[in-house]
Amino acid sequence: MPDSKKLIVTHQNPDVDAICGIWQLQRFDKEIYQTAQISFVPAGNQVSDQQLSDLNITSQEVIHVDTGNIDFDHHDENHAGQSSSLLIYLYLIDKYDHLKDDQALKRMVEFANRTDQFDSYHWPEPTNDRYMFMIENILNGYKLGGHGDDHDLVRLGSECLDGTYSMLKITVEAEKEIGLGKEFKSKWGKSLALSSSNDSAIKLAQKMGYNIAVRKDPDEGNIRIKAAPLPQIDLTPVYKAIVDLDKKGTWYFHPGRHMLLNGSKKHQGQKPSPLSLDQVIEIIKSIK
């Protein structure tokens, strides 16, 4: 059973680096830290004897994250360019060999490390409001808006990181599936077709430069055809050609004329198309 007497100490008003470090310990070193208590000290400090006494914990049961100049703190000349979340990641992959292959975790920590080095200074349009929707600014706003205490902040940040980790795992799989897809040319430019049940793959393919992306679910048989949101693309001729050929599948042509969908989680009872991926490719290629 996890040892509930462990204590993770970090600084007051914890930032992304501190929260990402705590999140890693509790998610990936569960035998030791899953149920650990969390305590806060002024930045740079170590936990006090009084805090340990109040929590009935000995100093041997304590680990410091992003503070105290011990354990997983990075504020010294020996850790230039490193964050506490990176130090914890290095500890974890040394302890648990399978985590070395976890690309989602690696990419999360790389982001947290860069964020802690003020990497956002170098981002395109760094003052654009879109960055207010990223975890760093959401957590800052939560703190500055007085919406909870430090414990609430860690809980919120950890839940956000759970979601980010899940999406990165999905993205890593989508990248692999895109690499196995069939690239072809259409009148609208570079296009891709793939067999996948991962719906994130189709949007990712568009972001990677494919103006047309087609996905057929190998299990359900449903087909989704999406075009990049460019005004010169109109999938109307593709829609007409498909419904002329397919008399069994249920198709929905979005009014924006950039999405042609067979089957949707938003609409139960739709019938999958009997068309193969190769047939759909040929239909799209035939549009002049």
C-alpha positions, 0 to 999 in steps of 0.5 A: 500500500502507498505510504501516506506518511510521505510529505512533498514540500514545495513553495507557496503559490506553486507554478507549473514546474512545481506542480508538474514535479508533484504530479509526476511523483504522485502518478508515476512513483505511486508506491511512495508518493500517491497518497503523500501529503503536500506542504508549502513553504516560502520560496527557497525555504525547507520545511520547518521543524514546527511543520513536521511536528504539526503533521506528525512526520519525520524529516526522513519522510520528506522530499522537496520540490522546487525549493530548499536547495535540496532534493528536487530543487534546481536553483543552483549553478549545477542545474542551469537550464534544468527545472525541478520537473526535469530533475524528477523526470530523470529520477523516474526514468532511472527508477522505472525503465519503461518510462524511457519509452513514454514519449507523452511524458517526455514531451510534457516535461520538455514543455514544463522545463521550457516554460520555467525558462520563460520560453514564451518570450520566444513564441510567435506573437507572444502577447496574443490572447490565445496564450491566456488559455494555456496552463501557465496563465490559467494557473496564474489567473486562478491564483491572482483571482483568489479562487483557492489556496495552494492545495486547490492550485495543485489539485487543479494543475494536476487535473489539467496535466492529467488531461494534457498527458492523455491528449499527448498519448493520443497525439503520439499514436496519431503521429504513428498512424499518419506515418502509415497513411496513404498520401495522394494528390488531389485538386486541392493539394497534398492529401492523406487517407488513413485507417484509424480509430483515432479521431485526433489523427485527422486534425493533426494531419491537416495541421501537418499540411494535408489539405484533405484528410480521410479517415476510415475506422477499421472497427466501425467502418465509418468514414470522415473526410475533412478539408483544411479551413481554406476558402478555396476548398469546397467538398460539394463535388466529392459529396455528390460523387460519394452519395451517387455511389454509396446507397447504404451509408449515412452521410452528413455534409456540413454546411461549411462544405469542408466536412463530409461525415459518415457516422458520428458520436453526436448522431447515433444509429447512422450506417457505416459506408461500405466504401473502401479507403481506396475507393474514397481516394479514387473519388477524390482524385477524380474531381478536377 
